């Protein structure tokens, strides 16, 4: 059990922290980081410890770092990717708010390995691992409401994908970055970015990633009010999605997409358009959804609430919002809580 001040005292502390009259102690900083899903730099306004500092040892220190980077083997790269996978699993089930420190440390180690690697055969595998980790970190930052951090992580992921010569990773990072633009009120620009991701990925994308990208394009088109373009993209996604229950793309481990997931995405896009067909798709997706996808379930409940609101079925909408709110509280998703409040105002 946490030993913290009383509620009345905490209100005073928060006011004094906000006005610069009290310094946040290490104990409360640790609590606030986990609660808000933010970094020390964002909480305290400090210089990030991941930022490079001048090399104190001159050439000796530089050579030491270069030699260390040369020893990064394929097995070490696999360890980096396994750690990313572990963070992805914890995020999916428990949310991103409590992973800020672990994710920052993971990215710092990958960036350090890439910075001091010299030759392409060492740099490319590390860059590929960094591209996947940075995109995951960006999505986590977006989920907890740290939009600038999300944007910067997407830019890091894009640079790493270019370094690795991995167009699939680059296209994926670009398409996810479009969600930042949507949340910022620029859905038209988001559509342009997703369409540019198609140019970048081209024929080098796997069929499952192509289906994912079509579905992402459908969603941003829906948010931009482009109903016909949205429906065309949904049809294209269904046409190129591989058959079967398998959801994981072996060439792109961050992609989870099968028929059930696509049905959820279809319902989401149609709900955004106010289409009456959304309800059937969403309930079918809810029935098929993996229960470990806690955050996805919260989003699906929001979609169902939106679909019922479009049909003026307020009791059903309220019930789904209640369940979505409980799930969003479990994961600490600021993004979902914001959407829940927006939908609640329409009741």
NORTAWO-V383922 format. One record per residue. N is the residue number from 1. D_CENTER is the distance of its C-alpha to the mean C-alpha in Angstrom with 2 decimals. Layout:
n->N d_center->D_CENTER
n->N d_center->D_CENTER
This chain:
n->1 d_center->30.40
n->2 d_center->29.27
n->3 d_center->32.21
n->4 d_center->31.35
n->5 d_center->33.55
n->6 d_center->34.63
n->7 d_center->32.75
n->8 d_center->35.30
n->9 d_center->34.99
n->10 d_center->31.18
n->11 d_center->31.51
n->12 d_center->33.84
n->13 d_center->31.59
n->14 d_center->28.59
n->15 d_center->30.97
n->16 d_center->32.39
n->17 d_center->29.06
n->18 d_center->28.00
n->19 d_center->31.43
n->20 d_center->31.67
n->21 d_center->34.62
n->22 d_center->33.21
n->23 d_center->31.23
n->24 d_center->28.34
n->25 d_center->29.57
n->26 d_center->27.73
n->27 d_center->27.82
n->28 d_center->26.28
n->29 d_center->23.72
n->30 d_center->22.46
n->31 d_center->22.38
n->32 d_center->20.64
n->33 d_center->17.89
n->34 d_center->17.03
n->35 d_center->17.65
n->36 d_center->15.71
n->37 d_center->12.87
n->38 d_center->14.29
n->39 d_center->16.06
n->40 d_center->19.84
n->41 d_center->19.86
n->42 d_center->18.20
n->43 d_center->20.38
n->44 d_center->23.59
n->45 d_center->23.41
n->46 d_center->24.20
n->47 d_center->23.86
n->48 d_center->21.02
n->49 d_center->22.60
n->50 d_center->20.50
n->51 d_center->22.43
n->52 d_center->25.30
n->53 d_center->28.75
n->54 d_center->32.07
n->55 d_center->33.39
n->56 d_center->36.01
n->57 d_center->37.85
n->58 d_center->38.32
n->59 d_center->38.85
n->60 d_center->39.22
n->61 d_center->35.79
n->62 d_center->34.28
n->63 d_center->36.09
n->64 d_center->35.04
n->65 d_center->31.34
n->66 d_center->31.93
n->67 d_center->33.89
n->68 d_center->31.20
n->69 d_center->28.58
n->70 d_center->31.07
n->71 d_center->31.04
n->72 d_center->27.38
n->73 d_center->28.13
n->74 d_center->26.26
n->75 d_center->26.34
n->76 d_center->24.60
n->77 d_center->21.86
n->78 d_center->21.55
n->79 d_center->21.33
n->80 d_center->18.42
n->81 d_center->16.60
n->82 d_center->17.75
n->83 d_center->16.31
n->84 d_center->12.82
n->85 d_center->13.49
n->86 d_center->14.76
n->87 d_center->11.82
n->88 d_center->9.64
n->89 d_center->12.52
n->90 d_center->12.95
n->91 d_center->9.45
n->92 d_center->10.06
n->93 d_center->13.48
n->94 d_center->13.62
n->95 d_center->10.46
n->96 d_center->8.87
n->97 d_center->11.86
n->98 d_center->14.23
n->99 d_center->12.45
n->100 d_center->12.59
n->101 d_center->15.87
n->102 d_center->15.28
n->103 d_center->12.19
n->104 d_center->14.26
n->105 d_center->17.24
n->106 d_center->15.72
n->107 d_center->14.62
n->108 d_center->18.05
n->109 d_center->19.92
n->110 d_center->18.41
n->111 d_center->19.10
n->112 d_center->22.54
n->113 d_center->23.32
n->114 d_center->22.54
n->115 d_center->24.40
n->116 d_center->27.58
n->117 d_center->27.57
n->118 d_center->30.27
n->119 d_center->30.77
n->120 d_center->28.51
n->121 d_center->28.90
n->122 d_center->27.31
n->123 d_center->24.75
n->124 d_center->23.21
n->125 d_center->22.08
n->126 d_center->20.60
n->127 d_center->18.85
n->128 d_center->17.40
n->129 d_center->16.10
n->130 d_center->14.72
n->131 d_center->12.95
n->132 d_center->11.05
n->133 d_center->10.41
n->134 d_center->9.49
n->135 d_center->6.80
n->136 d_center->5.33
n->137 d_center->6.42
n->138 d_center->5.17
n->139 d_center->1.47
n->140 d_center->4.28
n->141 d_center->6.58
n->142 d_center->5.90
n->143 d_center->6.29
n->144 d_center->9.34
n->145 d_center->10.66
n->146 d_center->10.89
n->147 d_center->10.63
n->148 d_center->12.90
n->149 d_center->11.20
n->150 d_center->7.93
n->151 d_center->10.57
n->152 d_center->12.47
n->153 d_center->9.98
n->154 d_center->9.49
n->155 d_center->13.27
n->156 d_center->13.74
n->157 d_center->11.96
n->158 d_center->14.18
n->159 d_center->17.20
n->160 d_center->16.80
n->161 d_center->16.59
n->162 d_center->19.68
n->163 d_center->21.42
n->164 d_center->20.91
n->165 d_center->22.10
n->166 d_center->19.26
n->167 d_center->18.89
n->168 d_center->16.62
n->169 d_center->13.95
n->170 d_center->14.75
n->171 d_center->14.66
n->172 d_center->11.28
n->173 d_center->9.82
n->174 d_center->12.08
n->175 d_center->11.21
n->176 d_center->7.48
n->177 d_center->8.98
n->178 d_center->11.33
n->179 d_center->9.24
n->180 d_center->9.77
n->181 d_center->13.35
n->182 d_center->13.62
n->183 d_center->12.69
n->184 d_center->15.15
n->185 d_center->17.79
n->186 d_center->18.07
n->187 d_center->17.43
n->188 d_center->20.33
n->189 d_center->18.91
n->190 d_center->15.61
n->191 d_center->17.98
n->192 d_center->19.69
n->193 d_center->16.66
n->194 d_center->15.76
n->195 d_center->19.48
n->196 d_center->19.64
n->197 d_center->17.06
n->198 d_center->19.76
n->199 d_center->22.31
n->200 d_center->20.50
n->201 d_center->19.78
n->202 d_center->23.11
n->203 d_center->24.96
n->204 d_center->23.15
n->205 d_center->20.23
n->206 d_center->20.63
n->207 d_center->21.60
n->208 d_center->18.54
n->209 d_center->16.21
n->210 d_center->18.67
n->211 d_center->18.41
n->212 d_center->14.61
n->213 d_center->15.07
n->214 d_center->17.93
n->215 d_center->16.03
n->216 d_center->13.28
n->217 d_center->16.37
n->218 d_center->18.06
n->219 d_center->15.52
n->220 d_center->15.54
n->221 d_center->19.30
n->222 d_center->19.69
n->223 d_center->18.13
n->224 d_center->20.53
n->225 d_center->23.39
n->226 d_center->24.15
n->227 d_center->25.23
n->228 d_center->27.15
n->229 d_center->24.51
n->230 d_center->21.97
n->231 d_center->24.45
n->232 d_center->25.35
n->233 d_center->21.81
n->234 d_center->21.56
n->235 d_center->24.91
n->236 d_center->23.91
n->237 d_center->20.85
n->238 d_center->23.29
n->239 d_center->25.84
n->240 d_center->23.96
n->241 d_center->22.00
n->242 d_center->23.91
n->243 d_center->26.04
n->244 d_center->25.71
n->245 d_center->23.53
n->246 d_center->21.58
n->247 d_center->17.85
n->248 d_center->16.70
n->249 d_center->17.21
n->250 d_center->19.27
n->251 d_center->18.69
n->252 d_center->14.89
n->253 d_center->13.73
n->254 d_center->10.06
n->255 d_center->11.73
n->256 d_center->13.08
n->257 d_center->15.50
n->258 d_center->19.07
n->259 d_center->21.43
n->260 d_center->20.23
n->261 d_center->16.56
n->262 d_center->17.92
n->263 d_center->20.27
n->264 d_center->17.57
n->265 d_center->15.92
n->266 d_center->19.49
n->267 d_center->20.20
n->268 d_center->17.22
n->269 d_center->18.42
n->270 d_center->22.02
n->271 d_center->21.43
n->272 d_center->20.08
n->273 d_center->23.33
n->274 d_center->25.43
n->275 d_center->26.72
n->276 d_center->28.78
n->277 d_center->27.63
n->278 d_center->24.17
n->279 d_center->25.59
n->280 d_center->26.93
n->281 d_center->23.79
n->282 d_center->21.68
n->283 d_center->24.28
n->284 d_center->24.53
n->285 d_center->20.80
n->286 d_center->21.08
n->287 d_center->24.01
n->288 d_center->22.31
n->289 d_center->18.89
n->290 d_center->18.42
n->291 d_center->18.90
n->292 d_center->16.56
n->293 d_center->13.53
n->294 d_center->13.92
n->295 d_center->10.91
n->296 d_center->11.55
n->297 d_center->15.14
n->298 d_center->14.65
n->299 d_center->13.19
n->300 d_center->16.10
n->301 d_center->18.54
n->302 d_center->17.55
n->303 d_center->18.21
n->304 d_center->21.50
n->305 d_center->22.46
n->306 d_center->21.99
n->307 d_center->24.02
n->308 d_center->26.73
n->309 d_center->26.94
n->310 d_center->27.64
n->311 d_center->30.49
n->312 d_center->31.62
n->313 d_center->31.21
n->314 d_center->30.43
n->315 d_center->31.13
n->316 d_center->28.68
n->317 d_center->26.00
n->318 d_center->26.72
n->319 d_center->26.55
n->320 d_center->23.08
n->321 d_center->21.86
n->322 d_center->23.50
n->323 d_center->21.75
n->324 d_center->18.32
n->325 d_center->19.12
n->326 d_center->20.09
n->327 d_center->16.93
n->328 d_center->14.76
n->329 d_center->17.17
n->330 d_center->16.71
n->331 d_center->12.97
n->332 d_center->13.32
n->333 d_center->10.85
n->334 d_center->12.19
n->335 d_center->10.55
n->336 d_center->12.38
n->337 d_center->15.37
n->338 d_center->15.77
n->339 d_center->15.91
n->340 d_center->18.28
n->341 d_center->20.52
n->342 d_center->20.71
n->343 d_center->21.79
n->344 d_center->24.11
n->345 d_center->25.94
n->346 d_center->26.94
n->347 d_center->28.74
